[in-house]
Amino acid sequence: MLEDGMVMPNWLMQRAHLTPERIGLVYNEKEFTFLKLHEEATLKFLKLKNFGVEKGDHVAVLMKNSAEMVSLLHAIFYAGAQAVLLNSRLTEEELRWQLEDAEAKLAVCDASLIGKIEASNTSVISLDQLNQAEELAYTPEKEFNLKQTASIMYTSGTTGFPKGVQQTFGNHWWSASGSLLNLGLSENDKWLAAVPVFHISGLSILFRSVIYGISVVLFDKFDAKSINQTIMTKGITTISVVGTMLKEMIEEMGERKYPKTFRCMLLGGGPAAKSMLEECKEKKIPVFQTFGMTETSSQFTTLSPEYSISKLGSAGKPLFPNQIKILGENGEEKAANEAGEILVKGPNVTPGYWKREEATEKNIINGWFRTGDIGLLDEEGFLYVLDRRSDLIISGGENVYPAEIESVLSGHPSVKEAGVAGASHEKWGEVPHAFIVLSSNAEKQDLIDYCKEYLAPYKIPAYITFTSELPRNASRKLLRRTLKEWANEDQSR
């Protein structure tokens, strides 16, 4: 039974009532008013009922960015169900595991992706099958309880096992509110979304659109030339990017300057290079560096452009509803400039992990979420992230956990031990570098081919080094920081 919480009108329904003729979405040059989006969502909701979707059910979505995906997500909320966002880059095995763990009642996917999950135990339909279904007479959910779970996204923990992060309507509401209080709002705002909607960065933009009443210009994939052209000619005011995207956009722009109407480049996915920030400052590109995660329903802190050089490497200060503190190993709160674990607290922090009570209790203590990241706050309260979950690799904006790759590699009959760390990479920021202790002869390509069976392409080691032993401390814990040093030494040779 859901606890009582603040109740609000269904967001898209309310937005369609307040500003029906305002453009809510642009995809492939086609415009959708908020009223049209509402009508499309209602139509899909009535069709979903053919497949037994009821309030509280989990409906998985395996789709690439599209207008159809946007209306489907709202249709799921109209049904009172919860959307399980699946990463289309994952392997069949990874997707099958997540579907089973999420206890999805139904999975809806692009026709081109149905082969990835049709062998699962979940009922699977293509978008075409949904669109061809009969419309049944049902009443949509007209209100959202802010304590109600809206979405579930899977993220790997340090153990390498995926966990379903529950994100409530309240989490999304306060994430949008915190961003609004920081960035402000204009009736002419347009947010360009070229990040995947199955990531929190993409999904959060869709929620902001209906809450703020602004247009989203949605791309199905990132292309620097097309995106720069759209910013230059279509009145885009805001875009969310990771470092690799920003770098390509700057290179493609050359000597051109963005128009004055463009006011915010939200940069996530790890600290930015000094040279790139200096170039952005010279070209007057308004870069806002951020720190956030799936568990905080997008950005939690933001560094304004005026501090991009003076506070180089900082992720800024917390958004208005949020709090941060740094704790030492014994639970003591650290003073300014002292490193420790980053803990965050705020109404946009997840209430917990799906079916992972132990992990929830371990990570959320008295409302404070233990990020596992190591960082510090300077004298002025600016956050510096020293390690993104010390072992985390951020490759092209994707989170890659070494333990997951190590677990797969260790399953190969010729592998005795495996250790993985991030190696610097000019294009992707970092890529996985595996260090292997063999028990019998094997070729590097054999191990790569083996990984391809179990891991998404961006998780497959870009480099493999055979070694006689792995670095460990006295308690035999793998020293991934040493591995990282090894990886970067290898790259510098």
HELIX and SHEET records of a PDB file:
HELIX    1   1 TRP A   11  LEU A   18  1                                   8    
HELIX    2   2 PHE A   34  LEU A   48  1                                  15    
HELIX    3   3 LYS A   49  PHE A   51  5                                   3    
HELIX    4   4 ALA A   67  TYR A   78  1                                  12    
HELIX    5   5 GLU A   92  ALA A  102  1                                  11    
HELIX    6   6 ALA A  111  LYS A  116  5                                   6    
HELIX    7   7 LEU A  127  GLN A  132  1                                   6    
HELIX    8   8 PHE A  169  LEU A  183  1                                  15    
HELIX    9   9 ILE A  200  TYR A  212  1                                  13    
HELIX   10  10 ALA A  224  THR A  233  1                                  10    
HELIX   11  11 GLY A  243  MET A  253  1                                  11    
HELIX   12  12 LYS A  274  GLU A  282  1                                   9    
HELIX   13  13 THR A  294  THR A  296  5                                   3    
HELIX   14  14 PRO A  305  TYR A  307  5                                   3    
HELIX   15  15 GLU A  357  ASN A  363  1                                   7    
HELIX   16  16 PRO A  402  LEU A  409  1                                   8    
HELIX   17  17 LYS A  444  LYS A  452  1                                   9    
HELIX   18  18 PRO A  457  LYS A  459  5                                   3    
HELIX   19  19 ARG A  480  SER A  492  1                                  13    
SHEET    1   A 2 VAL A   7  PRO A   9  0                                        
SHEET    2   A 2 GLU A 143  ASN A 145 -1                                        
SHEET    1   B13 LYS A  30  THR A  33  0                                        
SHEET    2   B13 ILE A  23  TYR A  27 -1                                        
SHEET    3   B13 SER A 215  LEU A 218  1                                        
SHEET    4   B13 LYS A 190  ALA A 193  1                                        
SHEET    5   B13 THR A 238  VAL A 242  1                                        
SHEET    6   B13 CYS A 264  GLY A 268  1                                        
SHEET    7   B13 VAL A 287  MET A 293  1                                        
SHEET    8   B13 SER A 298  LEU A 303 -1                                        
SHEET    9   B13 SER A 314  PRO A 318 -1                                        
SHEET   10   B13 LEU A 383  ASP A 387 -1                                        
SHEET   11   B13 TRP A 368  LEU A 377 -1                                        
SHEET   12   B13 GLY A 340  LYS A 345 -1                                        
SHEET   13   B13 GLN A 323  LEU A 327 -1                                        
SHEET    1   C12 LYS A  30  THR A  33  0                                        
SHEET    2   C12 ILE A  23  TYR A  27 -1                                        
SHEET    3   C12 SER A 215  LEU A 218  1                                        
SHEET    4   C12 LYS A 190  ALA A 193  1                                        
SHEET    5   C12 THR A 238  VAL A 242  1                                        
SHEET    6   C12 CYS A 264  GLY A 268  1                                        
SHEET    7   C12 VAL A 287  MET A 293  1                                        
SHEET    8   C12 SER A 298  LEU A 303 -1                                        
SHEET    9   C12 SER A 314  PRO A 318 -1                                        
SHEET   10   C12 LEU A 383  ASP A 387 -1                                        
SHEET   11   C12 TRP A 368  LEU A 377 -1                                        
SHEET   12   C12 ILE A 364  ILE A 365 -1                                        
SHEET    1   D 7 VAL A 124  SER A 126  0                                        
SHEET    2   D 7 LEU A 106  CYS A 109  1                                        
SHEET    3   D 7 HIS A  58  LEU A  62  1                                        
SHEET    4   D 7 GLN A  82  LEU A  85  1                                        
SHEET    5   D 7 THR A 149  SER A 156  1                                        
SHEET    6   D 7 PRO A 162  THR A 168 -1                                        
SHEET    7   D 7 GLY A 352  TYR A 353 -1                                        
SHEET    1   E 2 ILE A 393  SER A 395  0                                        
SHEET    2   E 2 GLU A 398  VAL A 400 -1                                        
SHEET    1   F 3 VAL A 415  HIS A 425  0                                        
SHEET    2   F 3 GLY A 429  LEU A 438 -1                                        
SHEET    3   F 3 TYR A 463  PHE A 466  1                                        
END                                                                             
